[in-house]
């Protein structure tokens, strides 16, 4: 297995995905929840700093096959779920990390289960983060990474690792372009849903 390419692509995906924490940070800023704003920014910055060395690393062998794609997918789900639990835990919204981890995994896998008995009592920023994990998980963390990572020609192996079923179909010849189209459709559907909720 090409461990160098696994480290590089995993780090790149996590580095770019760390920007997701900016969105709930802006929600916290809007509602004047400055403590939660700081938590989101710190978690996002910490994730970016941890991923930066691997993202800067240039592997000698740049090939990737299905095995590397599977490893990247598994590690990204584990790491992102673990980091995604930190805002719940550090804010005190969920006092125990294991419970926060359950909530995070439930969001990113769109399971829908929750350990919370009164979800609406959460601060607005944390409540948005909980919903945002479901939104990101609805399309898949790796599909997001494929859409925003530089095109490498290896996107199909990552999509195979992310998508259920024995075969993965692409909308267009390039996997990156397929991921972008999928997120465009997903974004439009989200926007339509938001408009309908406000009307």
ZAGUZA-895253 format. One record per residue (C-alpha): residue number from 0; residue in three letters; chain; z, y, x. Coordinates in pm, 1 decimal. Each point is the difference from the previous one (the first is absolute). Layout:
BEGIN
<rec><seq>NUM</seq><type>ALA</type><mol>A</mol><z>Z</z><y>Y</y><x>X</x></rec>
...
END
This chain:
BEGIN
<rec><seq>0</seq><type>UNK</type><mol>A</mol><z>0.0</z><y>0.0</y><x>0.0</x></rec>
<rec><seq>1</seq><type>UNK</type><mol>A</mol><z>-80.5</z><y>352.5</y><x>117.0</x></rec>
<rec><seq>2</seq><type>UNK</type><mol>A</mol><z>350.6</z><y>151.1</y><x>4.4</x></rec>
<rec><seq>3</seq><type>UNK</type><mol>A</mol><z>-122.5</z><y>330.0</y><x>140.3</x></rec>
<rec><seq>4</seq><type>UNK</type><mol>A</mol><z>-227.9</z><y>70.0</y><x>-294.2</x></rec>
<rec><seq>5</seq><type>UNK</type><mol>A</mol><z>276.7</z><y>-102.1</y><x>-242.8</x></rec>
<rec><seq>6</seq><type>UNK</type><mol>A</mol><z>238.3</z><y>249.5</y><x>162.6</x></rec>
<rec><seq>7</seq><type>UNK</type><mol>A</mol><z>-262.2</z><y>274.3</y><x>3.4</x></rec>
<rec><seq>8</seq><type>UNK</type><mol>A</mol><z>-120.7</z><y>-31.8</y><x>-359.7</x></rec>
<rec><seq>9</seq><type>UNK</type><mol>A</mol><z>348.2</z><y>-57.6</y><x>-138.2</x></rec>
<rec><seq>10</seq><type>UNK</type><mol>A</mol><z>124.3</z><y>311.8</y><x>180.6</x></rec>
<rec><seq>11</seq><type>UNK</type><mol>A</mol><z>-299.2</z><y>204.8</y><x>-115.8</x></rec>
<rec><seq>12</seq><type>UNK</type><mol>A</mol><z>51.2</z><y>-107.6</y><x>-360.4</x></rec>
<rec><seq>13</seq><type>UNK</type><mol>A</mol><z>374.0</z><y>75.1</y><x>11.7</x></rec>
<rec><seq>14</seq><type>UNK</type><mol>A</mol><z>-58.9</z><y>333.8</y><x>173.5</x></rec>
<rec><seq>15</seq><type>UNK</type><mol>A</mol><z>-240.5</z><y>114.5</y><x>-269.4</x></rec>
<rec><seq>16</seq><type>UNK</type><mol>A</mol><z>207.9</z><y>-152.0</y><x>-280.7</x></rec>
<rec><seq>17</seq><type>UNK</type><mol>A</mol><z>304.7</z><y>197.7</y><x>117.2</x></rec>
<rec><seq>18</seq><type>UNK</type><mol>A</mol><z>-171.6</z><y>303.5</y><x>-152.2</x></rec>
<rec><seq>19</seq><type>UNK</type><mol>A</mol><z>75.1</z><y>-150.4</y><x>-343.8</x></rec>
<rec><seq>20</seq><type>UNK</type><mol>A</mol><z>357.0</z><y>126.3</y><x>34.5</x></rec>
<rec><seq>21</seq><type>UNK</type><mol>A</mol><z>-129.1</z><y>357.9</y><x>-13.0</x></rec>
<rec><seq>22</seq><type>UNK</type><mol>A</mol><z>-87.8</z><y>-39.3</y><x>-370.5</x></rec>
<rec><seq>23</seq><type>UNK</type><mol>A</mol><z>356.8</z><y>-71.7</y><x>-126.5</x></rec>
<rec><seq>24</seq><type>UNK</type><mol>A</mol><z>123.6</z><y>261.2</y><x>249.1</x></rec>
<rec><seq>25</seq><type>UNK</type><mol>A</mol><z>-213.0</z><y>260.4</y><x>-177.8</x></rec>
<rec><seq>26</seq><type>UNK</type><mol>A</mol><z>138.6</z><y>-115.9</y><x>-335.3</x></rec>
<rec><seq>27</seq><type>UNK</type><mol>A</mol><z>353.5</z><y>41.0</y><x>135.4</x></rec>
<rec><seq>28</seq><type>UNK</type><mol>A</mol><z>-92.7</z><y>346.2</y><x>128.6</x></rec>
<rec><seq>29</seq><type>UNK</type><mol>A</mol><z>-138.7</z><y>96.9</y><x>-340.3</x></rec>
<rec><seq>30</seq><type>UNK</type><mol>A</mol><z>324.3</z><y>-99.1</y><x>-173.3</x></rec>
<rec><seq>31</seq><type>UNK</type><mol>A</mol><z>220.7</z><y>155.8</y><x>267.8</x></rec>
<rec><seq>32</seq><type>UNK</type><mol>A</mol><z>139.6</z><y>-333.3</y><x>121.3</x></rec>
<rec><seq>33</seq><type>UNK</type><mol>A</mol><z>11.4</z><y>101.4</y><x>365.9</x></rec>
<rec><seq>34</seq><type>UNK</type><mol>A</mol><z>221.5</z><y>-287.7</y><x>113.6</x></rec>
<rec><seq>35</seq><type>UNK</type><mol>A</mol><z>-251.2</z><y>-253.4</y><x>-133.1</x></rec>
<rec><seq>36</seq><type>UNK</type><mol>A</mol><z>-285.2</z><y>205.1</y><x>146.3</x></rec>
<rec><seq>37</seq><type>UNK</type><mol>A</mol><z>161.8</z><y>-40.0</y><x>341.9</x></rec>
<rec><seq>38</seq><type>UNK</type><mol>A</mol><z>43.1</z><y>-375.2</y><x>-49.7</x></rec>
<rec><seq>39</seq><type>UNK</type><mol>A</mol><z>-367.7</z><y>-52.5</y><x>-84.9</x></rec>
<rec><seq>40</seq><type>UNK</type><mol>A</mol><z>-117.8</z><y>211.2</y><x>292.7</x></rec>
<rec><seq>41</seq><type>UNK</type><mol>A</mol><z>234.7</z><y>-175.2</y><x>244.0</x></rec>
<rec><seq>42</seq><type>UNK</type><mol>A</mol><z>-102.0</z><y>-349.4</y><x>-114.6</x></rec>
<rec><seq>43</seq><type>UNK</type><mol>A</mol><z>-368.6</z><y>90.2</y><x>16.1</x></rec>
<rec><seq>44</seq><type>UNK</type><mol>A</mol><z>36.9</z><y>162.3</y><x>342.6</x></rec>
<rec><seq>45</seq><type>UNK</type><mol>A</mol><z>203.9</z><y>-294.1</y><x>131.9</x></rec>
<rec><seq>46</seq><type>UNK</type><mol>A</mol><z>-263.8</z><y>-246.2</y><x>-120.2</x></rec>
<rec><seq>47</seq><type>UNK</type><mol>A</mol><z>-276.6</z><y>209.0</y><x>159.9</x></rec>
<rec><seq>48</seq><type>UNK</type><mol>A</mol><z>183.7</z><y>24.8</y><x>333.4</x></rec>
<rec><seq>49</seq><type>UNK</type><mol>A</mol><z>68.8</z><y>-375.2</y><x>5.1</x></rec>
<rec><seq>50</seq><type>UNK</type><mol>A</mol><z>-367.4</z><y>-76.8</y><x>-69.3</x></rec>
<rec><seq>51</seq><type>UNK</type><mol>A</mol><z>-144.6</z><y>257.9</y><x>241.0</x></rec>
<rec><seq>52</seq><type>UNK</type><mol>A</mol><z>16.3</z><y>-206.2</y><x>324.4</x></rec>
<rec><seq>53</seq><type>UNK</type><mol>A</mol><z>-182.1</z><y>-292.5</y><x>-159.4</x></rec>
<rec><seq>54</seq><type>UNK</type><mol>A</mol><z>-257.0</z><y>233.4</y><x>-156.0</x></rec>
<rec><seq>55</seq><type>UNK</type><mol>A</mol><z>-73.7</z><y>155.9</y><x>340.9</x></rec>
<rec><seq>56</seq><type>UNK</type><mol>A</mol><z>-26.5</z><y>-342.1</y><x>164.5</x></rec>
<rec><seq>57</seq><type>UNK</type><mol>A</mol><z>-359.1</z><y>-111.3</y><x>57.1</x></rec>
<rec><seq>58</seq><type>UNK</type><mol>A</mol><z>-36.8</z><y>-381.0</y><x>4.2</x></rec>
<rec><seq>59</seq><type>UNK</type><mol>A</mol><z>-242.5</z><y>-151.1</y><x>250.0</x></rec>
<rec><seq>60</seq><type>UNK</type><mol>A</mol><z>-142.1</z><y>-239.8</y><x>-258.5</x></rec>
<rec><seq>61</seq><type>UNK</type><mol>A</mol><z>-91.1</z><y>183.8</y><x>-319.8</x></rec>
<rec><seq>62</seq><type>UNK</type><mol>A</mol><z>-105.5</z><y>-295.2</y><x>-215.5</x></rec>
<rec><seq>63</seq><type>UNK</type><mol>A</mol><z>186.0</z><y>-97.4</y><x>-317.0</x></rec>
<rec><seq>64</seq><type>UNK</type><mol>A</mol><z>-36.5</z><y>-306.7</y><x>-216.8</x></rec>
<rec><seq>65</seq><type>UNK</type><mol>A</mol><z>167.5</z><y>-125.9</y><x>-317.4</x></rec>
<rec><seq>66</seq><type>UNK</type><mol>A</mol><z>308.4</z><y>-120.0</y><x>189.8</x></rec>
<rec><seq>67</seq><type>UNK</type><mol>A</mol><z>68.4</z><y>346.6</y><x>142.1</x></rec>
<rec><seq>68</seq><type>UNK</type><mol>A</mol><z>-61.1</z><y>150.7</y><x>-345.0</x></rec>
<rec><seq>69</seq><type>UNK</type><mol>A</mol><z>257.5</z><y>-234.8</y><x>-154.8</x></rec>
<rec><seq>70</seq><type>UNK</type><mol>A</mol><z>261.2</z><y>88.2</y><x>262.8</x></rec>
<rec><seq>71</seq><type>UNK</type><mol>A</mol><z>-59.9</z><y>375.5</y><x>-41.2</x></rec>
<rec><seq>72</seq><type>UNK</type><mol>A</mol><z>25.8</z><y>-33.2</y><x>-379.7</x></rec>
<rec><seq>73</seq><type>UNK</type><mol>A</mol><z>326.0</z><y>-198.2</y><x>14.8</x></rec>
<rec><seq>74</seq><type>UNK</type><mol>A</mol><z>164.0</z><y>228.1</y><x>257.5</x></rec>
<rec><seq>75</seq><type>UNK</type><mol>A</mol><z>-108.1</z><y>316.8</y><x>-178.5</x></rec>
<rec><seq>76</seq><type>UNK</type><mol>A</mol><z>148.1</z><y>-118.6</y><x>-329.8</x></rec>
<rec><seq>77</seq><type>UNK</type><mol>A</mol><z>328.0</z><y>-90.6</y><x>171.4</x></rec>
<rec><seq>78</seq><type>UNK</type><mol>A</mol><z>28.1</z><y>321.2</y><x>202.0</x></rec>
<rec><seq>79</seq><type>UNK</type><mol>A</mol><z>-109.6</z><y>231.3</y><x>-279.1</x></rec>
<rec><seq>80</seq><type>UNK</type><mol>A</mol><z>237.8</z><y>-160.4</y><x>-249.0</x></rec>
<rec><seq>81</seq><type>UNK</type><mol>A</mol><z>286.4</z><y>30.0</y><x>250.2</x></rec>
<rec><seq>82</seq><type>UNK</type><mol>A</mol><z>-76.8</z><y>365.3</y><x>73.2</x></rec>
<rec><seq>83</seq><type>UNK</type><mol>A</mol><z>-70.3</z><y>75.5</y><x>-365.7</x></rec>
<rec><seq>84</seq><type>UNK</type><mol>A</mol><z>355.0</z><y>-106.1</y><x>-83.9</x></rec>
<rec><seq>85</seq><type>UNK</type><mol>A</mol><z>150.5</z><y>265.7</y><x>228.9</x></rec>
<rec><seq>86</seq><type>UNK</type><mol>A</mol><z>-33.2</z><y>299.5</y><x>-238.7</x></rec>
<rec><seq>87</seq><type>UNK</type><mol>A</mol><z>184.6</z><y>-196.3</y><x>-269.9</x></rec>
<rec><seq>88</seq><type>UNK</type><mol>A</mol><z>272.8</z><y>-104.0</y><x>243.1</x></rec>
<rec><seq>89</seq><type>UNK</type><mol>A</mol><z>41.9</z><y>318.0</y><x>207.7</x></rec>
<rec><seq>90</seq><type>UNK</type><mol>A</mol><z>13.2</z><y>220.6</y><x>-307.9</x></rec>
<rec><seq>91</seq><type>UNK</type><mol>A</mol><z>279.6</z><y>-210.7</y><x>-147.1</x></rec>
<rec><seq>92</seq><type>UNK</type><mol>A</mol><z>-207.0</z><y>-65.8</y><x>-312.5</x></rec>
<rec><seq>93</seq><type>UNK</type><mol>A</mol><z>31.4</z><y>-372.7</y><x>73.8</x></rec>
<rec><seq>94</seq><type>UNK</type><mol>A</mol><z>318.5</z><y>-57.1</y><x>207.1</x></rec>
<rec><seq>95</seq><type>UNK</type><mol>A</mol><z>-92.7</z><y>-340.7</y><x>147.3</x></rec>
<rec><seq>96</seq><type>UNK</type><mol>A</mol><z>-305.4</z><y>-42.5</y><x>223.0</x></rec>
<rec><seq>97</seq><type>UNK</type><mol>A</mol><z>-84.0</z><y>-346.8</y><x>-135.7</x></rec>
<rec><seq>98</seq><type>UNK</type><mol>A</mol><z>-20.6</z><y>145.4</y><x>-352.5</x></rec>
<rec><seq>99</seq><type>UNK</type><mol>A</mol><z>-212.1</z><y>288.0</y><x>131.2</x></rec>
<rec><seq>100</seq><type>UNK</type><mol>A</mol><z>-226.4</z><y>-251.5</y><x>173.4</x></rec>
<rec><seq>101</seq><type>UNK</type><mol>A</mol><z>-37.9</z><y>-192.4</y><x>-326.0</x></rec>
<rec><seq>102</seq><type>UNK</type><mol>A</mol><z>-97.6</z><y>322.8</y><x>-178.7</x></rec>
<rec><seq>103</seq><type>UNK</type><mol>A</mol><z>-250.9</z><y>85.7</y><x>272.8</x></rec>
<rec><seq>104</seq><type>UNK</type><mol>A</mol><z>-158.8</z><y>-346.0</y><x>2.0</x></rec>
<rec><seq>105</seq><type>UNK</type><mol>A</mol><z>-14.1</z><y>4.9</y><x>-378.3</x></rec>
<rec><seq>106</seq><type>UNK</type><mol>A</mol><z>-192.2</z><y>329.0</y><x>17.8</x></rec>
<rec><seq>107</seq><type>UNK</type><mol>A</mol><z>-249.6</z><y>-87.2</y><x>271.7</x></rec>
<rec><seq>108</seq><type>UNK</type><mol>A</mol><z>-73.2</z><y>-338.8</y><x>-157.7</x></rec>
<rec><seq>109</seq><type>UNK</type><mol>A</mol><z>-10.0</z><y>157.6</y><x>-351.0</x></rec>
<rec><seq>110</seq><type>UNK</type><mol>A</mol><z>242.5</z><y>-264.0</y><x>-124.3</x></rec>
<rec><seq>111</seq><type>UNK</type><mol>A</mol><z>177.7</z><y>245.3</y><x>-228.6</x></rec>
<rec><seq>112</seq><type>UNK</type><mol>A</mol><z>346.3</z><y>-149.7</y><x>48.2</x></rec>
<rec><seq>113</seq><type>UNK</type><mol>A</mol><z>291.5</z><y>232.0</y><x>68.8</x></rec>
<rec><seq>114</seq><type>UNK</type><mol>A</mol><z>367.8</z><y>-16.6</y><x>85.6</x></rec>
<rec><seq>115</seq><type>UNK</type><mol>A</mol><z>51.0</z><y>345.2</y><x>-155.7</x></rec>
<rec><seq>116</seq><type>UNK</type><mol>A</mol><z>158.6</z><y>19.6</y><x>-343.5</x></rec>
<rec><seq>117</seq><type>UNK</type><mol>A</mol><z>-67.0</z><y>372.7</y><x>-52.8</x></rec>
<rec><seq>118</seq><type>UNK</type><mol>A</mol><z>-326.2</z><y>86.4</y><x>175.5</x></rec>
<rec><seq>119</seq><type>UNK</type><mol>A</mol><z>-25.7</z><y>348.7</y><x>-155.6</x></rec>
<rec><seq>120</seq><type>UNK</type><mol>A</mol><z>330.2</z><y>101.1</y><x>163.5</x></rec>
<rec><seq>121</seq><type>UNK</type><mol>A</mol><z>-161.7</z><y>-1.1</y><x>345.3</x></rec>
<rec><seq>122</seq><type>UNK</type><mol>A</mol><z>-83.2</z><y>332.1</y><x>168.4</x></rec>
<rec><seq>123</seq><type>UNK</type><mol>A</mol><z>-356.6</z><y>114.2</y><x>-72.8</x></rec>
<rec><seq>124</seq><type>UNK</type><mol>A</mol><z>-125.7</z><y>-59.5</y><x>355.3</x></rec>
<rec><seq>125</seq><type>UNK</type><mol>A</mol><z>144.7</z><y>-352.4</y><x>16.3</x></rec>
<rec><seq>126</seq><type>UNK</type><mol>A</mol><z>-126.2</z><y>-76.0</y><x>-350.2</x></rec>
<rec><seq>127</seq><type>UNK</type><mol>A</mol><z>-345.9</z><y>112.8</y><x>105.7</x></rec>
<rec><seq>128</seq><type>UNK</type><mol>A</mol><z>19.6</z><y>-213.3</y><x>317.0</x></rec>
<rec><seq>129</seq><type>UNK</type><mol>A</mol><z>86.8</z><y>-304.8</y><x>-210.5</x></rec>
<rec><seq>130</seq><type>UNK</type><mol>A</mol><z>-301.4</z><y>62.7</y><x>-224.1</x></rec>
<rec><seq>131</seq><type>UNK</type><mol>A</mol><z>-220.5</z><y>83.1</y><x>299.3</x></rec>
<rec><seq>132</seq><type>UNK</type><mol>A</mol><z>73.5</z><y>-337.8</y><x>161.5</x></rec>
<rec><seq>133</seq><type>UNK</type><mol>A</mol><z>-138.0</z><y>-163.6</y><x>-314.4</x></rec>
<rec><seq>134</seq><type>UNK</type><mol>A</mol><z>-307.9</z><y>223.2</y><x>11.2</x></rec>
<rec><seq>135</seq><type>UNK</type><mol>A</mol><z>-70.0</z><y>-78.9</y><x>366.6</x></rec>
<rec><seq>136</seq><type>UNK</type><mol>A</mol><z>72.2</z><y>-369.3</y><x>-55.8</x></rec>
<rec><seq>137</seq><type>UNK</type><mol>A</mol><z>-234.3</z><y>-9.1</y><x>-297.9</x></rec>
<rec><seq>138</seq><type>UNK</type><mol>A</mol><z>-298.7</z><y>28.2</y><x>229.7</x></rec>
<rec><seq>139</seq><type>UNK</type><mol>A</mol><z>165.9</z><y>-149.3</y><x>305.4</x></rec>
<rec><seq>140</seq><type>UNK</type><mol>A</mol><z>144.6</z><y>153.8</y><x>314.5</x></rec>
<rec><seq>141</seq><type>UNK</type><mol>A</mol><z>-271.0</z><y>-150.9</y><x>218.6</x></rec>
<rec><seq>142</seq><type>UNK</type><mol>A</mol><z>-284.7</z><y>117.8</y><x>-222.4</x></rec>
<rec><seq>143</seq><type>UNK</type><mol>A</mol><z>143.3</z><y>350.6</y><x>45.2</x></rec>
<rec><seq>144</seq><type>UNK</type><mol>A</mol><z>11.2</z><y>-55.2</y><x>375.6</x></rec>
<rec><seq>145</seq><type>UNK</type><mol>A</mol><z>-361.0</z><y>-121.8</y><x>1.5</x></rec>
<rec><seq>146</seq><type>UNK</type><mol>A</mol><z>-107.5</z><y>308.6</y><x>-194.8</x></rec>
<rec><seq>147</seq><type>UNK</type><mol>A</mol><z>159.1</z><y>245.1</y><x>244.9</x></rec>
<rec><seq>148</seq><type>UNK</type><mol>A</mol><z>-34.6</z><y>-184.3</y><x>332.1</x></rec>
<rec><seq>149</seq><type>UNK</type><mol>A</mol><z>-304.1</z><y>69.2</y><x>218.9</x></rec>
<rec><seq>150</seq><type>UNK</type><mol>A</mol><z>-287.2</z><y>-236.4</y><x>-79.6</x></rec>
<rec><seq>151</seq><type>UNK</type><mol>A</mol><z>1.9</z><y>-301.0</y><x>230.8</x></rec>
<rec><seq>152</seq><type>UNK</type><mol>A</mol><z>-206.5</z><y>-265.6</y><x>-172.3</x></rec>
<rec><seq>153</seq><type>UNK</type><mol>A</mol><z>314.1</z><y>-218.6</y><x>-28.3</x></rec>
<rec><seq>154</seq><type>UNK</type><mol>A</mol><z>108.7</z><y>125.5</y><x>-342.5</x></rec>
<rec><seq>155</seq><type>UNK</type><mol>A</mol><z>-117.1</z><y>-316.8</y><x>-176.8</x></rec>
<rec><seq>156</seq><type>UNK</type><mol>A</mol><z>260.6</z><y>-212.0</y><x>179.7</x></rec>
<rec><seq>157</seq><type>UNK</type><mol>A</mol><z>276.4</z><y>236.2</y><x>-110.9</x></rec>
<rec><seq>158</seq><type>UNK</type><mol>A</mol><z>-131.7</z><y>-0.7</y><x>-356.8</x></rec>
<rec><seq>159</seq><type>UNK</type><mol>A</mol><z>-8.6</z><y>-381.0</y><x>3.6</x></rec>
<rec><seq>160</seq><type>UNK</type><mol>A</mol><z>365.5</z><y>-2.1</y><x>101.0</x></rec>
<rec><seq>161</seq><type>UNK</type><mol>A</mol><z>95.6</z><y>250.5</y><x>-270.5</x></rec>
<rec><seq>162</seq><type>UNK</type><mol>A</mol><z>-196.8</z><y>-118.1</y><x>-301.6</x></rec>
<rec><seq>163</seq><type>UNK</type><mol>A</mol><z>84.6</z><y>-310.6</y><x>-203.9</x></rec>
<rec><seq>164</seq><type>UNK</type><mol>A</mol><z>-245.8</z><y>-282.6</y><x>-40.9</x></rec>
<rec><seq>165</seq><type>UNK</type><mol>A</mol><z>-213.9</z><y>-203.1</y><x>240.7</x></rec>
<rec><seq>166</seq><type>UNK</type><mol>A</mol><z>-282.1</z><y>257.0</y><x>25.7</x></rec>
<rec><seq>167</seq><type>UNK</type><mol>A</mol><z>-12.4</z><y>377.2</y><x>32.5</x></rec>
<rec><seq>168</seq><type>UNK</type><mol>A</mol><z>-292.7</z><y>194.3</y><x>-139.3</x></rec>
<rec><seq>169</seq><type>UNK</type><mol>A</mol><z>-101.9</z><y>344.8</y><x>117.3</x></rec>
<rec><seq>170</seq><type>UNK</type><mol>A</mol><z>-144.3</z><y>274.7</y><x>-216.4</x></rec>
<rec><seq>171</seq><type>UNK</type><mol>A</mol><z>-221.3</z><y>114.6</y><x>287.0</x></rec>
<rec><seq>172</seq><type>UNK</type><mol>A</mol><z>-89.4</z><y>-159.5</y><x>336.2</x></rec>
<rec><seq>173</seq><type>UNK</type><mol>A</mol><z>280.0</z><y>173.9</y><x>195.5</x></rec>
<rec><seq>174</seq><type>UNK</type><mol>A</mol><z>361.4</z><y>-99.3</y><x>-74.0</x></rec>
<rec><seq>175</seq><type>UNK</type><mol>A</mol><z>129.9</z><y>351.9</y><x>75.0</x></rec>
<rec><seq>176</seq><type>UNK</type><mol>A</mol><z>-244.4</z><y>154.5</y><x>-248.5</x></rec>
<rec><seq>177</seq><type>UNK</type><mol>A</mol><z>101.7</z><y>-259.4</y><x>-260.4</x></rec>
<rec><seq>178</seq><type>UNK</type><mol>A</mol><z>367.1</z><y>95.3</y><x>50.7</x></rec>
<rec><seq>179</seq><type>UNK</type><mol>A</mol><z>-83.8</z><y>369.8</y><x>-38.2</x></rec>
<rec><seq>180</seq><type>UNK</type><mol>A</mol><z>-192.0</z><y>-67.3</y><x>-323.3</x></rec>
<rec><seq>181</seq><type>UNK</type><mol>A</mol><z>287.7</z><y>-207.5</y><x>-134.8</x></rec>
<rec><seq>182</seq><type>UNK</type><mol>A</mol><z>246.7</z><y>280.6</y><x>73.1</x></rec>
<rec><seq>183</seq><type>UNK</type><mol>A</mol><z>-234.8</z><y>255.3</y><x>-156.6</x></rec>
<rec><seq>184</seq><type>UNK</type><mol>A</mol><z>-7.9</z><y>-205.6</y><x>-320.9</x></rec>
<rec><seq>185</seq><type>UNK</type><mol>A</mol><z>377.5</z><y>-53.5</y><x>20.0</x></rec>
<rec><seq>186</seq><type>UNK</type><mol>A</mol><z>57.2</z><y>373.7</y><x>50.7</x></rec>
<rec><seq>187</seq><type>UNK</type><mol>A</mol><z>-222.1</z><y>94.9</y><x>-293.3</x></rec>
<rec><seq>188</seq><type>UNK</type><mol>A</mol><z>177.4</z><y>-248.6</y><x>-227.5</x></rec>
<rec><seq>189</seq><type>UNK</type><mol>A</mol><z>335.9</z><y>138.7</y><x>115.1</x></rec>
<rec><seq>190</seq><type>UNK</type><mol>A</mol><z>-111.6</z><y>357.2</y><x>-67.7</x></rec>
<rec><seq>191</seq><type>UNK</type><mol>A</mol><z>-126.6</z><y>-92.9</y><x>-347.5</x></rec>
<rec><seq>192</seq><type>UNK</type><mol>A</mol><z>331.3</z><y>-172.9</y><x>-75.6</x></rec>
<rec><seq>193</seq><type>UNK</type><mol>A</mol><z>199.5</z><y>305.9</y><x>115.4</x></rec>
<rec><seq>194</seq><type>UNK</type><mol>A</mol><z>-213.0</z><y>230.8</y><x>-216.9</x></rec>
<rec><seq>195</seq><type>UNK</type><mol>A</mol><z>46.9</z><y>-227.4</y><x>-302.6</x></rec>
<rec><seq>196</seq><type>UNK</type><mol>A</mol><z>377.0</z><y>-6.2</y><x>57.5</x></rec>
<rec><seq>197</seq><type>UNK</type><mol>A</mol><z>13.0</z><y>380.2</y><x>4.1</x></rec>
<rec><seq>198</seq><type>UNK</type><mol>A</mol><z>-207.9</z><y>39.2</y><x>-317.5</x></rec>
END
